[in-house]
Amino acid sequence: MKTIEGGICAVEGVLASGSCENEYGVAVIVCEDSNASAVFTSNKVVAAPVIITKEAIENGKLSAIVANSGNANCFTGEKGMDNGRSMASKVGKKLDFKVNDVAVSSTGVIGRELPMNIINCLIDNALEGLENSPKASTNAAEAIMTTDTFSKEFSVETKLKNGEKVRIGGITKGSGMIAPNMGTMLAFITTDIDATSQELEKALKKAVDATFNMVVVDGDESTNDTVVIMANGRSKANIDENFQEALEYVCSQLTRMLAKDGEGATKFMEVEVNEASTTKDARNAAKAVVSSSLVKTALFGADPNWGRIVAAVGYSGVEMDERIISVSLASNQNNVKIVDQGVVNAFEGTKELEDAENIMKEKDIRIIIDLGLGNSTATAFGCDLSYDYVRINAEYTT
């Protein structure tokens, strides 16, 4: 597997574009006559575009996605449904696609009607700029940004077990209102694999469970979360375990970008849980630690407070034994075991505490937890909780 340029446009035949005006943006992605699948938010308050895209993808096919930023088109009633369908219809008519072959996504402020005069102009502009190029992918990624501070895209080429090559590219957005169960984030993935919608659904769900569902910025679950995969089949190659590995790698890289760009974030946190009894336990323990406000604030303050980490594992509900748990902190330069099989190493005056304090000052920090009870492992991704997070969200609509 190798990293390549191009994002979603690394895949032959995929067209993309983006157009922005002040706080609003529109991205259009075209992957004509593709088999497709998607995963959505589990929030009971569901945005109009999520409902529309669920309906569109029922037949397992998509040809295009239109996504806007600046307004979530959520809690907007029938008018919101009409506006979302109007977006799909506009793209479908221009590109000669059935309206049901166009997915719709929105992100931004909840509870306000879409400014359709602006959105329609942006759709027109985006449709005029469609092309297959790295710049087109970047333009689309930038158009869906809200409080993001940088655009997020990633692509790979991988060799299948039979020697055939396939490509996978993705873009995503999100920096706040992010929690497990599709934590406000959008992600759009394209590939040239030749797969049915059922095969894509299975592959996507497995990838999402290990990546996007393991990222926490603030613990709030959005109303609009959507991950869509579209496969145009141009490679003529079929899904195998190498494709699954590559898909999960693309999703994991996009997930890391989401965590690093958390609202107000100054540090990135990766929590790895090893030796758990089950995969479910490993994931629940990792998510508990990465979700903990006390761990997140300790990260911000560069405080190696192992007690907060162990406490989070304890209340996660997983099988554990405090007499055998181990906790390590690691950066790119250093690694220190602060708790070794229930024994605290990092206390006043020790080199372990000094090393731990230095690691906590780094920008990228790994927390490694060994439960000593089995062979299952999982990794969760997050960031610190800073003063700026409060400021950004206190001023979000005012």
RAFENBEL-V75149 format. One record per residue. N is the residue number from 1. RES is the residue in three letters. SS is DSSP state (H for helix, E for strand, L for the rest). D_FIRST is the distance of its C-alpha to the first C-alpha in Angstrom with 1 decimal. Layout:
BEGIN
n | res | ss | d_first
N | RES | SS | D_FIRST
N | RES | SS | D_FIRST
END
This chain:
BEGIN
n | res | ss | d_first
1 | MET | L | 0.0
2 | LYS | E | 3.8
3 | THR | E | 7.0
4 | ILE | L | 9.5
5 | GLU | L | 13.2
6 | GLY | L | 15.3
7 | GLY | H | 15.1
8 | ILE | H | 16.6
9 | CYS | H | 17.5
10 | ALA | H | 14.1
11 | VAL | L | 14.9
12 | GLU | L | 17.5
13 | GLY | L | 20.9
14 | VAL | L | 20.6
15 | LEU | E | 23.5
16 | ALA | E | 24.1
17 | SER | E | 26.9
18 | GLY | E | 28.6
19 | SER | E | 32.2
20 | CYS | E | 33.9
21 | GLU | E | 37.6
22 | ASN | L | 38.6
23 | GLU | L | 37.2
24 | TYR | E | 36.0
25 | GLY | E | 33.0
26 | VAL | E | 31.6
27 | ALA | E | 28.2
28 | VAL | E | 27.8
29 | ILE | E | 24.6
30 | VAL | E | 25.1
31 | CYS | E | 22.9
32 | GLU | E | 25.7
33 | ASP | E | 26.6
34 | SER | E | 23.5
35 | ASN | E | 23.4
36 | ALA | E | 23.0
37 | SER | E | 23.4
38 | ALA | E | 24.2
39 | VAL | E | 25.1
40 | PHE | E | 28.1
41 | THR | L | 30.3
42 | SER | L | 32.6
43 | ASN | L | 35.3
44 | LYS | L | 38.6
45 | VAL | L | 39.2
46 | VAL | L | 37.0
47 | ALA | L | 36.6
48 | ALA | H | 37.7
49 | PRO | H | 34.3
50 | VAL | H | 32.8
51 | ILE | H | 35.6
52 | ILE | H | 35.2
53 | THR | H | 31.4
54 | LYS | H | 32.0
55 | GLU | H | 34.6
56 | ALA | H | 32.5
57 | ILE | H | 29.6
58 | GLU | H | 31.9
59 | ASN | H | 31.5
60 | GLY | L | 27.7
61 | LYS | E | 27.5
62 | LEU | E | 27.0
63 | SER | E | 27.1
64 | ALA | E | 27.2
65 | ILE | E | 27.2
66 | VAL | E | 29.8
67 | ALA | E | 29.6
68 | ASN | E | 32.2
69 | SER | E | 32.5
70 | GLY | E | 35.8
71 | ASN | E | 37.3
72 | ALA | L | 36.0
73 | ASN | L | 38.5
74 | CYS | L | 39.1
75 | PHE | L | 42.6
76 | THR | L | 43.9
77 | GLY | H | 45.4
78 | GLU | H | 46.0
79 | LYS | H | 45.8
80 | GLY | H | 42.2
81 | MET | H | 41.4
82 | ASP | H | 43.2
83 | ASN | H | 41.4
84 | GLY | H | 38.0
85 | ARG | H | 38.9
86 | SER | H | 40.3
87 | MET | H | 36.9
88 | ALA | H | 35.3
89 | SER | H | 38.2
90 | LYS | H | 38.1
91 | VAL | H | 34.5
92 | GLY | H | 35.2
93 | LYS | H | 38.3
94 | LYS | H | 36.8
95 | LEU | H | 33.8
96 | ASP | L | 35.8
97 | PHE | L | 33.9
98 | LYS | L | 35.7
99 | VAL | H | 36.1
100 | ASN | H | 34.5
101 | ASP | H | 31.3
102 | VAL | E | 30.9
103 | ALA | E | 29.6
104 | VAL | E | 31.3
105 | SER | E | 30.3
106 | SER | E | 32.3
107 | THR | E | 32.2
108 | GLY | E | 35.0
109 | VAL | E | 38.5
110 | ILE | L | 39.8
111 | GLY | L | 43.2
112 | ARG | L | 43.7
113 | GLU | L | 43.8
114 | LEU | L | 41.4
115 | PRO | L | 43.0
116 | MET | H | 42.5
117 | ASN | H | 44.1
118 | ILE | H | 41.4
119 | ILE | H | 38.6
120 | ASN | H | 39.8
121 | CYS | H | 39.9
122 | LEU | H | 36.4
123 | ILE | H | 35.2
124 | ASP | H | 37.1
125 | ASN | H | 35.5
126 | ALA | H | 32.0
127 | LEU | H | 32.6
128 | GLU | H | 34.0
129 | GLY | L | 30.9
130 | LEU | L | 28.2
131 | GLU | E | 25.6
132 | ASN | L | 22.0
133 | SER | L | 21.0
134 | PRO | H | 19.2
135 | LYS | H | 22.7
136 | ALA | H | 23.5
137 | SER | H | 20.7
138 | THR | H | 22.0
139 | ASN | H | 25.5
140 | ALA | H | 24.8
141 | ALA | H | 23.2
142 | GLU | H | 26.3
143 | ALA | H | 28.7
144 | ILE | L | 27.9
145 | MET | L | 28.4
146 | THR | L | 31.5
147 | THR | L | 32.0
148 | ASP | L | 28.4
149 | THR | L | 28.5
150 | PHE | L | 25.3
151 | SER | L | 23.1
152 | LYS | E | 19.8
153 | GLU | E | 16.8
154 | PHE | E | 13.0
155 | SER | E | 10.4
156 | VAL | E | 6.7
157 | GLU | E | 5.7
158 | THR | E | 4.2
159 | LYS | E | 6.4
160 | LEU | L | 9.3
161 | LYS | L | 11.6
162 | ASN | L | 13.9
163 | GLY | L | 11.7
164 | GLU | L | 11.8
165 | LYS | E | 9.4
166 | VAL | E | 9.7
167 | ARG | E | 9.6
168 | ILE | E | 10.6
169 | GLY | E | 12.8
170 | GLY | E | 15.4
171 | ILE | E | 18.6
172 | THR | E | 20.9
173 | LYS | E | 24.2
174 | GLY | L | 26.3
175 | SER | L | 28.0
176 | GLY | L | 31.0
177 | MET | L | 32.3
178 | ILE | L | 29.1
179 | ALA | L | 29.3
180 | PRO | L | 27.7
181 | ASN | L | 28.2
182 | MET | L | 26.5
183 | GLY | L | 27.6
184 | THR | L | 29.9
185 | MET | L | 26.3
186 | LEU | E | 24.8
187 | ALA | E | 21.2
188 | PHE | E | 20.2
189 | ILE | E | 17.0
190 | THR | E | 16.4
191 | THR | E | 14.3
192 | ASP | L | 15.0
193 | ILE | L | 14.8
194 | ASP | L | 18.2
195 | ALA | L | 19.4
196 | THR | L | 22.8
197 | SER | H | 23.8
198 | GLN | H | 24.4
199 | GLU | H | 20.9
200 | LEU | H | 19.6
201 | GLU | H | 22.2
202 | LYS | H | 21.2
203 | ALA | H | 17.5
204 | LEU | H | 18.4
205 | LYS | H | 21.1
206 | LYS | H | 19.1
207 | ALA | H | 16.5
208 | VAL | H | 19.5
209 | ASP | H | 21.5
210 | ALA | H | 18.9
211 | THR | L | 18.3
212 | PHE | H | 20.8
213 | ASN | H | 23.6
214 | MET | H | 23.1
215 | VAL | E | 23.9
216 | VAL | E | 27.5
217 | VAL | L | 29.2
218 | ASP | L | 32.8
219 | GLY | L | 33.1
220 | ASP | L | 34.3
221 | GLU | L | 32.8
222 | SER | L | 32.7
223 | THR | L | 34.4
224 | ASN | L | 31.8
225 | ASP | L | 28.4
226 | THR | E | 26.2
227 | VAL | E | 22.6
228 | VAL | E | 22.1
229 | ILE | E | 19.3
230 | MET | E | 20.0
231 | ALA | E | 18.5
232 | ASN | L | 20.1
233 | GLY | L | 19.0
234 | ARG | L | 18.6
235 | SER | L | 15.7
236 | LYS | L | 18.2
237 | ALA | L | 15.5
238 | ASN | L | 16.3
239 | ILE | L | 14.8
240 | ASP | L | 13.7
241 | GLU | H | 12.5
242 | ASN | H | 8.7
243 | PHE | H | 9.6
244 | GLN | H | 11.7
245 | GLU | H | 9.3
246 | ALA | H | 7.1
247 | LEU | H | 10.7
248 | GLU | H | 12.0
249 | TYR | H | 9.6
250 | VAL | H | 10.7
251 | CYS | H | 14.2
252 | SER | H | 14.3
253 | GLN | H | 13.7
254 | LEU | H | 16.3
255 | THR | H | 18.5
256 | ARG | H | 18.6
257 | MET | H | 19.7
258 | LEU | H | 22.4
259 | ALA | H | 23.7
260 | LYS | H | 23.8
261 | ASP | L | 25.7
262 | GLY | L | 28.2
263 | GLU | L | 31.7
264 | GLY | L | 33.4
265 | ALA | L | 30.7
266 | THR | L | 30.9
267 | LYS | L | 28.4
268 | PHE | E | 25.2
269 | MET | E | 25.4
270 | GLU | E | 22.9
271 | VAL | E | 24.8
272 | GLU | E | 23.3
273 | VAL | E | 25.7
274 | ASN | E | 25.5
275 | GLU | E | 27.8
276 | ALA | E | 29.0
277 | SER | L | 31.0
278 | THR | L | 28.8
279 | THR | H | 25.7
280 | LYS | H | 28.2
281 | ASP | H | 30.0
282 | ALA | H | 26.9
283 | ARG | H | 26.0
284 | ASN | H | 29.7
285 | ALA | H | 30.2
286 | ALA | H | 27.2
287 | LYS | H | 28.3
288 | ALA | H | 31.9
289 | VAL | H | 31.2
290 | VAL | H | 29.0
291 | SER | H | 31.7
292 | SER | L | 34.6
293 | SER | H | 36.6
294 | LEU | H | 38.1
295 | VAL | H | 34.8
296 | LYS | H | 33.6
297 | THR | H | 36.9
298 | ALA | H | 36.7
299 | LEU | H | 33.4
300 | PHE | H | 35.0
301 | GLY | L | 37.9
302 | ALA | L | 35.9
303 | ASP | L | 37.8
304 | PRO | L | 36.2
305 | ASN | L | 38.1
306 | TRP | H | 36.8
307 | GLY | H | 39.6
308 | ARG | H | 38.0
309 | ILE | H | 34.7
310 | VAL | H | 36.5
311 | ALA | H | 38.8
312 | ALA | H | 35.9
313 | VAL | H | 34.5
314 | GLY | H | 38.1
315 | TYR | H | 38.8
316 | SER | L | 35.4
317 | GLY | L | 37.1
318 | VAL | L | 34.7
319 | GLU | L | 36.1
320 | MET | L | 36.5
321 | ASP | L | 39.0
322 | GLU | L | 39.8
323 | ARG | L | 41.0
324 | ILE | L | 37.6
325 | ILE | L | 35.2
326 | SER | E | 33.3
327 | VAL | E | 32.0
328 | SER | E | 30.0
329 | LEU | E | 29.2
330 | ALA | E | 26.4
331 | SER | L | 25.3
332 | ASN | L | 23.1
333 | GLN | L | 26.1
334 | ASN | L | 28.0
335 | ASN | E | 28.2
336 | VAL | E | 31.5
337 | LYS | E | 32.7
338 | ILE | E | 35.4
339 | VAL | E | 36.3
340 | ASP | E | 36.2
341 | GLN | L | 37.1
342 | GLY | L | 39.5
343 | VAL | E | 41.0
344 | VAL | E | 40.7
345 | ASN | L | 39.8
346 | ALA | L | 39.7
347 | PHE | L | 43.3
348 | GLU | L | 45.7
349 | GLY | L | 45.9
350 | THR | L | 42.9
351 | LYS | H | 40.0
352 | GLU | H | 37.6
353 | LEU | H | 39.1
354 | GLU | H | 38.9
355 | ASP | H | 35.2
356 | ALA | H | 34.5
357 | GLU | H | 36.4
358 | ASN | H | 34.5
359 | ILE | H | 31.1
360 | MET | L | 32.4
361 | LYS | L | 33.1
362 | GLU | L | 29.4
363 | LYS | L | 27.4
364 | ASP | E | 24.5
365 | ILE | E | 25.8
366 | ARG | E | 24.5
367 | ILE | E | 27.1
368 | ILE | E | 26.4
369 | ILE | E | 28.8
370 | ASP | E | 29.4
371 | LEU | L | 31.8
372 | GLY | L | 32.4
373 | LEU | L | 33.0
374 | GLY | L | 30.0
375 | ASN | L | 26.4
376 | SER | E | 24.9
377 | THR | E | 22.8
378 | ALA | E | 21.9
379 | THR | E | 21.1
380 | ALA | E | 22.9
381 | PHE | E | 22.8
382 | GLY | E | 25.8
383 | CYS | E | 28.0
384 | ASP | L | 31.5
385 | LEU | L | 34.6
386 | SER | L | 36.5
387 | TYR | H | 39.8
388 | ASP | H | 37.9
389 | TYR | H | 36.5
390 | VAL | H | 40.2
391 | ARG | H | 41.2
392 | ILE | H | 38.4
393 | ASN | H | 39.2
394 | ALA | H | 43.0
395 | GLU | L | 43.0
396 | TYR | L | 40.5
397 | THR | L | 43.1
398 | THR | L | 46.0
END
